Amino acid sequence: MYQSFEMELGGRKLVVDVNRVGKQANGCAFMHYGDTTVLCTATASEKPRDGIDFFPLSVEYEEKMYAVGKIPGGFNKREGKASENAILTSRVIDRPMRPLFPKDYRNDVTLNNLVMSVDPECRPEIVAMLGASIATCISDIPFDGPCAMTQMGLIDGELIINPSQKQWKEGDLNLTVASTKEKVIMIEAGANEVPEAKMLEAIYKAHDINQEIIAFIEKIVAEVGKPKHEYTSCAIPAELFDAIKEIVPPAEMEEAVFTDEKQVREENIRQITARLEEAFAEKEEWLAILGEAIYQYQKKTVRKMILKDHKRPDGRQLNQIRPLAAEVDIIPRVHGSAMFTRGQTQICNVCTLAPLSEAQKIDGLDDNEVTKRYMHHYNFPSYSVGETKPSRGPGRREIGHGALAERALIPVLPSEEEFPYAIRTVSETFESNGSTSMASTCSSCMSLMAAGVPIKKMVAGISCGLVTGDTDDDFVLLTDIQGLEDFFGDMDFKVTGTVDGITAIQMDIKINGLTRPIVEGAIANCREARLFIMDTCMKPAIAEPRAEVGQYAPKIISIQIDPEKIGEVVGQRGKTINEIIARTGVKIDITDDGMVSICGTDKEMMAKAEEMIKIITTEFEEGQIFKGKVVSIKEFGAFIEFAPGKEGMVHISKIAKERINHVEDVLTLGDMVTVVCLGKDKMGRISFSMKDIAQQ
């Protein structure tokens, strides 16, 4: 017998069915929010996976096209690989939940979220986030929950709880906040230059809503929750740590890890590892976990020095940014390029412009076809961290980093009317030692300006780290964390924005939550740092967008025509528009409202195409002068093509001032002539005169 639980959430009813479906999973929550339905399950393997030193958690968010009454596009009429939105949603679910599982747990866990129906008023992403938490909490899988998530929108200055799809797209804020009973554990945001104070208000309003949801989840767990199962701990034995410290004293480990050169530090650890492997050669059980033990030894060393002595591995002050450098135009012939370097993190970004017809079309869970006019792609090759492995295309991390940098810059892009281009920026990671996504934001901003994209304001980004002690008020914030501080620290708090406000946030943590002073301090530190980066590094390289697009970028002319004339420009089966394209080499796009975009690199040919279109769409009046080609000769006159698909006739009596007996006496096929319009004849054809041209 299944049980249903319900609560009021954001003015709508949230219903959770337990023991109705999916009974063989460790935990299953059949979620209903309005008409949005998501099946959320949590399953775990019976035994830990051998030979791993991490928690093998998989989070899946499956979008089924039947949920919105669609059949998938393409030849294969079934869902293919996960969409970008599905991958990003999976990451948002993963980030707050992963730290709440036991750190020594090595059983495989899969959280699957199947979207089965979508109500535009109730976004399926938030339903899946809540369902994943509920399914895990009621299961027998060890989990330090409950946790809850709330989304916030901002429309006309008013905060909206769990906004609809339309409000989410049109509002000034897309914020997702996850919380435990005491603390905030995850923040993800895209924002239209929202001030820091307003962002904090939204974060903690969402946190308050999360407390109501947590109370609801606790009620469900109390009634149907399973006892948590026992598991095999993979914790490192204390005697191994003691043995390591006898061979490598803490002072030696401090000396090994405290350097600003990543390669030097890695070589130091390699030598220490070799010594320990030799010392423990006869202890196979220790050799199997030695790598994890050394990692934890490094972690304790770095955390102790930062927290107690405020000493960072590379010797910087707590709020000091690594050395910065920026330059533009480093790649020839591309439409725009820029390189941004911060310490040992280096990103080269290349910008490409194209007609709006090349915007990305997305087949997703939306009532209408969705297009992306701005695309940011991020690549992370193995050489950037001194490793070797084959490239298998972008993974979830690469897609997530690209989406973050994309979200950071969308608020400052010009409108399609102001700048009728599709825009793609690609961040190539040349070198990585922490926070490449924020370096990508900075380099992308400069690349856009170098390409002549008239962005409204400059955007920069930076990451803030954290090391905590035994109490909530014992913590240290670190501006511009490098890789080591990210690996061994408790937080990676990324913030992008302009001088006027925040455009994006992404927060990852490895602990059970953040207090409000930590969140406020991180946001304040990031603002100070991003303004410093803009003033001291980015502006000296390029202070504002260039006035025009570059030499090799396509140029676009936009003209408005009467929508009723679109058919005349296109012609029967596209004959007319294809003829214009063939003659001029341009690309032409026409929208349903009559906006024509002419794209090309040759300004003379673009002007010629524009003239042709204007001629075709002009209401012909007596006295207008045209140039055209003789395309047909008859006994009674000649037909002149003055634009693709547009012809008029010169009667034999209007060819020359003197009388002629044959048209061929004056004209031959292919001649270019100038004519004056006489209006239309009785048959509705356009009549021209050559002999009257001198009188005009």
ZISULHU-V882680 format. One record per pair of residues at least 6 apart in sequence whose C-alpha atoms are under 8 Angstrom apart, sorted by the first residue. I is the first residue (numbers start at 0). GAP is how many residues later the second one is. Records with the same first field share a line. If there is no record, write none. Layout:
I: GAP ; GAP
//
This chain:
0: 18 ; 19
1: 15 ; 16 ; 17 ; 18
2: 14 ; 15 ; 16 ; 17
3: 11 ; 12 ; 13 ; 14
4: 10 ; 11 ; 12 ; 215
5: 7 ; 8 ; 9 ; 10
6: 6 ; 7 ; 8 ; 209
7: 6
9: 151 ; 152
11: 21 ; 22
12: 20 ; 21
13: 17 ; 18 ; 19 ; 20
14: 16 ; 17 ; 18
15: 13 ; 14 ; 15 ; 16
16: 12 ; 13 ; 14
17: 10 ; 11 ; 12 ; 206
18: 9 ; 10
19: 10
20: 7 ; 9
21: 6 ; 19
24: 16 ; 17 ; 18
25: 15 ; 16 ; 17 ; 18 ; 110 ; 113 ; 114 ; 115
26: 14 ; 15 ; 16 ; 108 ; 109 ; 110 ; 111 ; 112 ; 113
27: 11 ; 12 ; 13 ; 14 ; 106 ; 107 ; 108 ; 110 ; 111
28: 10 ; 11 ; 12 ; 102 ; 103 ; 105 ; 106
29: 7 ; 8 ; 9 ; 10 ; 101
30: 6 ; 7 ; 8 ; 9 ; 96 ; 97 ; 100
31: 6 ; 95
32: 89 ; 94
33: 85 ; 87 ; 88
34: 82 ; 83 ; 84 ; 87
35: 80 ; 81 ; 82 ; 83 ; 86 ; 87 ; 88 ; 91
36: 78 ; 79 ; 80 ; 81 ; 87 ; 90
37: 75 ; 76 ; 77 ; 78 ; 79 ; 86 ; 89 ; 90 ; 93
38: 73 ; 74 ; 75 ; 76 ; 77 ; 89 ; 92
39: 71 ; 72 ; 73 ; 74 ; 88 ; 91 ; 92 ; 95
40: 69 ; 70 ; 71 ; 72 ; 90 ; 91 ; 94 ; 95
41: 67 ; 68 ; 69 ; 70 ; 90 ; 93 ; 94 ; 97
42: 66 ; 67 ; 68 ; 98
43: 63 ; 64 ; 65 ; 66 ; 97
44: 62 ; 63 ; 64
45: 61
46: 60 ; 184 ; 185
47: 57 ; 58 ; 59 ; 60 ; 184
48: 57 ; 58 ; 59
51: 54
52: 53 ; 239
53: 52
54: 48 ; 49 ; 50 ; 51 ; 52 ; 53
55: 50 ; 51 ; 52 ; 53
56: 41 ; 51 ; 52 ; 53 ; 54
57: 36 ; 50 ; 51 ; 52 ; 53
58: 31 ; 32 ; 34 ; 35 ; 51 ; 52 ; 53
59: 26 ; 27 ; 30 ; 50 ; 51 ; 52 ; 53
60: 25 ; 26 ; 28 ; 29 ; 51 ; 52 ; 53 ; 54 ; 67
61: 20 ; 24 ; 50 ; 51 ; 52 ; 53
62: 19 ; 23 ; 51 ; 52 ; 53 ; 301 ; 302
63: 15 ; 50 ; 51 ; 52 ; 301
64: 6 ; 7 ; 14 ; 299 ; 300
65: 50 ; 51
66: 48 ; 49 ; 50 ; 51 ; 298
67: 49 ; 50 ; 297 ; 298 ; 299
70: 6 ; 7
71: 6 ; 7 ; 291
72: 290
82: 281
83: 315
86: 309 ; 312 ; 313
87: 308 ; 311 ; 312
88: 36
90: 305 ; 309
91: 37 ; 96
92: 36 ; 39
94: 91 ; 413 ; 414
95: 82 ; 89 ; 90 ; 412 ; 413
96: 36 ; 50
98: 410 ; 411 ; 412 ; 413
99: 43 ; 44 ; 45 ; 411 ; 412
100: 41 ; 42 ; 43
101: 40 ; 41 ; 42
103: 129 ; 130 ; 131
104: 126 ; 127 ; 128 ; 129
105: 127 ; 128
110: 21 ; 25
111: 20
112: 15 ; 18 ; 19
113: 14
114: 9 ; 13
117: 6 ; 247
119: 44 ; 45 ; 46 ; 246
120: 42 ; 43 ; 44 ; 45
121: 40 ; 41 ; 42 ; 43
122: 39 ; 40 ; 41 ; 42
125: 23 ; 24 ; 25 ; 36
128: 19 ; 20
129: 18 ; 19
132: 12 ; 13 ; 14 ; 15
133: 12 ; 83
135: 7
136: 6 ; 8 ; 9 ; 80 ; 84 ; 88
137: 82 ; 83 ; 86 ; 87 ; 88
138: 86 ; 87 ; 88 ; 89
139: 85 ; 86 ; 87 ; 88 ; 89
140: 87 ; 88
141: 86 ; 87
144: 35
145: 34 ; 35 ; 68 ; 71 ; 72
146: 31 ; 32 ; 33 ; 34 ; 63 ; 67
147: 30 ; 31 ; 32 ; 62 ; 63 ; 65 ; 66
148: 27 ; 28 ; 29 ; 30 ; 57 ; 61
149: 11 ; 12 ; 26 ; 27 ; 28 ; 56 ; 57 ; 59 ; 60
150: 10 ; 11 ; 12 ; 23 ; 24 ; 25 ; 26 ; 55
151: 7 ; 8 ; 9 ; 10 ; 11 ; 21 ; 22 ; 23 ; 24 ; 50 ; 54
152: 6 ; 7 ; 8 ; 9 ; 10 ; 14 ; 15 ; 18 ; 19 ; 20 ; 21 ; 22
153: 6 ; 17 ; 18 ; 19 ; 20
154: 12 ; 15 ; 16 ; 17 ; 18
158: 43
160: 45
167: 6
171: 19 ; 20 ; 21 ; 22
172: 16 ; 17 ; 18 ; 19 ; 21
173: 15 ; 16 ; 17
174: 12 ; 13 ; 14 ; 15 ; 16 ; 27 ; 28
175: 10 ; 11 ; 12 ; 13
176: 7 ; 8 ; 9 ; 10 ; 11 ; 26 ; 29 ; 30
177: 6 ; 7 ; 8 ; 9 ; 29 ; 32
178: 6 ; 7 ; 28 ; 31 ; 32 ; 334
179: 30 ; 31 ; 34 ; 332 ; 333
180: 30 ; 33
181: 331
182: 329 ; 330 ; 331 ; 332 ; 333
183: 23 ; 329 ; 330 ; 331
184: 323 ; 324 ; 327 ; 328 ; 329
185: 320 ; 321 ; 322 ; 323 ; 327
186: 16 ; 318 ; 319 ; 320 ; 321
187: 316 ; 317 ; 318 ; 319
188: 314 ; 315 ; 316 ; 317
189: 217 ; 218 ; 313 ; 314 ; 315
190: 217 ; 220 ; 311 ; 312 ; 313
191: 219 ; 309 ; 310 ; 311
192: 218 ; 304 ; 305 ; 307 ; 308 ; 309 ; 310
193: 306 ; 307 ; 308 ; 309
194: 305 ; 306 ; 307
195: 305 ; 306 ; 327 ; 328
199: 320
235: 53 ; 56 ; 57
239: 46 ; 53
240: 52 ; 56
243: 32
246: 29
247: 24
249: 51
252: 45 ; 48
253: 47 ; 48
255: 9 ; 12 ; 13
256: 8 ; 11 ; 12 ; 41 ; 45 ; 56
257: 7 ; 44 ; 54 ; 55 ; 56 ; 57
258: 6 ; 54 ; 55 ; 56
259: 53 ; 54 ; 55
260: 53
261: 171
272: 18 ; 21
276: 10 ; 13
279: 6 ; 7
280: 6
297: 190
298: 188 ; 189 ; 190
299: 188
301: 10 ; 11 ; 183 ; 186
302: 164 ; 185 ; 186
304: 6 ; 7
305: 6 ; 161 ; 170
306: 160 ; 161 ; 162 ; 168 ; 169
309: 7 ; 8 ; 166
310: 6 ; 7
311: 6
315: 6
317: 159 ; 160 ; 161
318: 158 ; 159 ; 160 ; 161 ; 206
319: 159 ; 160
320: 21 ; 158 ; 159 ; 208
321: 20 ; 21 ; 158
322: 18 ; 19 ; 20
323: 16 ; 17 ; 18 ; 19 ; 209 ; 213
324: 15 ; 16 ; 17 ; 212
325: 12 ; 13 ; 14 ; 15 ; 117 ; 211 ; 212 ; 215
326: 11 ; 12 ; 13 ; 214 ; 215
327: 8 ; 9 ; 10 ; 11 ; 118 ; 119 ; 122 ; 213 ; 214
328: 7 ; 8 ; 9 ; 121
329: 7 ; 8 ; 9
330: 6 ; 19
332: 218 ; 219
333: 16 ; 17 ; 18 ; 218 ; 219
334: 15 ; 16 ; 17 ; 18 ; 115 ; 116 ; 214 ; 215 ; 216 ; 217 ; 218
335: 14 ; 15 ; 16 ; 111 ; 112 ; 113 ; 114 ; 115 ; 116 ; 214
336: 11 ; 12 ; 13 ; 14 ; 109 ; 110 ; 111 ; 113 ; 114
337: 10 ; 11 ; 12 ; 105 ; 106 ; 108 ; 109 ; 112
338: 7 ; 8 ; 9 ; 10 ; 104
339: 6 ; 7 ; 8 ; 99 ; 100 ; 102 ; 103
340: 6 ; 98
341: 97
342: 90
343: 87 ; 88 ; 89
344: 85 ; 86 ; 87 ; 88 ; 89 ; 90 ; 91 ; 94
345: 83 ; 84 ; 85 ; 86 ; 90 ; 93
346: 80 ; 81 ; 82 ; 83 ; 84 ; 89 ; 92 ; 93 ; 96
347: 79 ; 80 ; 81 ; 82 ; 92 ; 95
348: 76 ; 77 ; 78 ; 79 ; 91 ; 94 ; 95 ; 98
349: 75 ; 76 ; 77 ; 94 ; 97
350: 72 ; 73 ; 74 ; 75 ; 93 ; 96 ; 97 ; 100
351: 71 ; 72 ; 73 ; 99 ; 201
352: 68 ; 69 ; 70 ; 71 ; 200 ; 201
353: 67 ; 68 ; 69 ; 200
354: 65 ; 66 ; 67 ; 201 ; 234 ; 242 ; 244
355: 17 ; 64 ; 65 ; 66 ; 233
356: 65 ; 232
357: 64
358: 12 ; 13 ; 14 ; 15 ; 63 ; 64
359: 11 ; 12 ; 13 ; 15
360: 8 ; 9 ; 10 ; 11
361: 7 ; 8 ; 9 ; 10
362: 6 ; 7
363: 6
372: 48 ; 49 ; 50
373: 32 ; 36 ; 48 ; 49 ; 50
374: 31 ; 48 ; 49 ; 50
375: 26 ; 27 ; 29 ; 30 ; 48 ; 49 ; 50 ; 51
376: 22 ; 25 ; 26 ; 47 ; 48 ; 49 ; 50
377: 20 ; 21 ; 23 ; 24 ; 48 ; 49 ; 50 ; 51 ; 62
378: 15 ; 19 ; 47 ; 48 ; 49 ; 50
379: 14 ; 18 ; 48 ; 49
380: 10 ; 48 ; 49
381: 6 ; 7 ; 9
382: 47 ; 48
383: 45 ; 46 ; 47 ; 48
384: 46 ; 47 ; 48
400: 36
401: 35
403: 33 ; 100 ; 102
404: 32 ; 33 ; 35 ; 36 ; 39
405: 35
406: 96 ; 97
407: 33 ; 51 ; 88 ; 89 ; 95 ; 96
408: 32 ; 36 ; 50 ; 94
410: 92
411: 43 ; 44 ; 45 ; 46
412: 40 ; 41 ; 42 ; 43
413: 39 ; 40 ; 41 ; 42
418: 34 ; 35
419: 136 ; 138 ; 177
420: 135
424: 19 ; 22 ; 23
425: 18
426: 13 ; 16 ; 17
428: 7
432: 49 ; 50
433: 47 ; 48 ; 49 ; 50 ; 52
434: 27 ; 28 ; 45 ; 46 ; 47 ; 48
437: 22 ; 23 ; 24 ; 25 ; 56 ; 58
438: 22 ; 23
440: 18 ; 19 ; 20 ; 55
441: 17 ; 18 ; 19 ; 96
444: 13 ; 14 ; 15
445: 92 ; 96
447: 7 ; 97
448: 6 ; 93 ; 95 ; 96 ; 97
449: 92 ; 95 ; 96
450: 94 ; 95 ; 97 ; 98 ; 99 ; 102
451: 93 ; 94 ; 95 ; 96 ; 97 ; 98
452: 92 ; 93 ; 96
453: 91 ; 92 ; 93
454: 90
456: 41
457: 40 ; 41 ; 76 ; 86
458: 37 ; 38 ; 39 ; 40 ; 75
459: 36 ; 37 ; 38 ; 70 ; 71 ; 73 ; 74
460: 33 ; 34 ; 35 ; 36 ; 65 ; 69
461: 17 ; 18 ; 32 ; 33 ; 34 ; 64 ; 67 ; 68
462: 16 ; 17 ; 18 ; 29 ; 30 ; 31 ; 32 ; 63
463: 13 ; 14 ; 15 ; 16 ; 17 ; 27 ; 28 ; 29 ; 30 ; 58 ; 61 ; 62
464: 12 ; 13 ; 14 ; 15 ; 16 ; 20 ; 21 ; 24 ; 25 ; 26 ; 27 ; 28 ; 57
465: 9 ; 10 ; 11 ; 12 ; 23 ; 24 ; 25 ; 26
466: 8 ; 9 ; 10 ; 22 ; 23 ; 24
467: 6 ; 7 ; 8 ; 22
468: 6
471: 43
476: 41 ; 44 ; 45
478: 46 ; 47 ; 50
480: 11
485: 6
488: 21
489: 19 ; 20 ; 21
490: 16 ; 17 ; 18 ; 19 ; 20
491: 15 ; 16 ; 17
492: 12 ; 13 ; 14 ; 15 ; 29
493: 11 ; 12 ; 13 ; 32
494: 7 ; 8 ; 9 ; 10 ; 11 ; 28 ; 31 ; 32
495: 6 ; 7 ; 8 ; 9 ; 34
496: 6 ; 7 ; 30 ; 33
497: 33
498: 32
548: 6
551: 49
552: 48
553: 45 ; 46 ; 47
554: 44 ; 45 ; 46 ; 48
555: 41 ; 42 ; 43 ; 44
556: 40 ; 41 ; 42 ; 49 ; 53
557: 37 ; 38 ; 39 ; 40
558: 36 ; 37 ; 38 ; 51
559: 34 ; 35 ; 36
560: 33 ; 34 ; 35 ; 56
561: 31 ; 32 ; 55
562: 29 ; 30 ; 31
564: 52
565: 24 ; 28
567: 8 ; 48 ; 49
568: 7 ; 8 ; 44 ; 47 ; 48
569: 6 ; 7 ; 8
570: 6 ; 74
574: 70
575: 68 ; 69
576: 11 ; 67
578: 65
579: 29 ; 32 ; 64
580: 6 ; 7 ; 28
583: 21 ; 22 ; 24 ; 25
584: 15 ; 20
585: 12 ; 13 ; 14 ; 15 ; 19 ; 20 ; 23
586: 11 ; 12 ; 13
587: 8 ; 9 ; 10 ; 11
588: 7 ; 8 ; 9
589: 6 ; 7
597: 8 ; 11 ; 12
598: 7
599: 6
611: 31 ; 32
612: 30
614: 28
615: 27 ; 28 ; 30
619: 57 ; 59 ; 66
620: 56 ; 57 ; 58
621: 54 ; 55 ; 56 ; 57
622: 53 ; 54 ; 55 ; 73
623: 52 ; 53
624: 49 ; 50 ; 51 ; 52 ; 68
625: 16 ; 48 ; 49 ; 50 ; 51
626: 15 ; 45 ; 46 ; 47 ; 48
627: 12 ; 13 ; 14 ; 15 ; 44 ; 45 ; 46 ; 47
628: 11 ; 12 ; 13 ; 40 ; 41 ; 42 ; 43 ; 44
629: 8 ; 9 ; 10 ; 11 ; 37 ; 38 ; 39 ; 40 ; 41 ; 42 ; 43
630: 7 ; 8 ; 9 ; 10 ; 38 ; 39
631: 6 ; 7 ; 8 ; 37
632: 6 ; 30 ; 31 ; 35 ; 36
633: 29
634: 17 ; 27 ; 28
635: 15 ; 16 ; 27
636: 12 ; 13 ; 14 ; 15 ; 16 ; 26
637: 11 ; 12 ; 13 ; 14 ; 25
638: 8 ; 9 ; 10 ; 11
639: 7 ; 8 ; 9 ; 10
640: 6 ; 7
641: 6
646: 39
647: 37 ; 38 ; 39 ; 40
648: 36 ; 37 ; 38 ; 39
649: 37 ; 38 ; 39 ; 40
650: 36 ; 37 ; 38
651: 8 ; 10 ; 11
652: 6 ; 7
653: 34 ; 35 ; 36 ; 37 ; 38
654: 8 ; 11 ; 34 ; 35 ; 36
655: 10 ; 34 ; 35
656: 34
672: 17
673: 16 ; 19
674: 13 ; 14 ; 15 ; 18
675: 12 ; 13 ; 14 ; 16 ; 17 ; 20
676: 9 ; 10 ; 11 ; 12
677: 8 ; 9 ; 10 ; 11
678: 7 ; 8 ; 9
679: 6 ; 7
680: 6
//
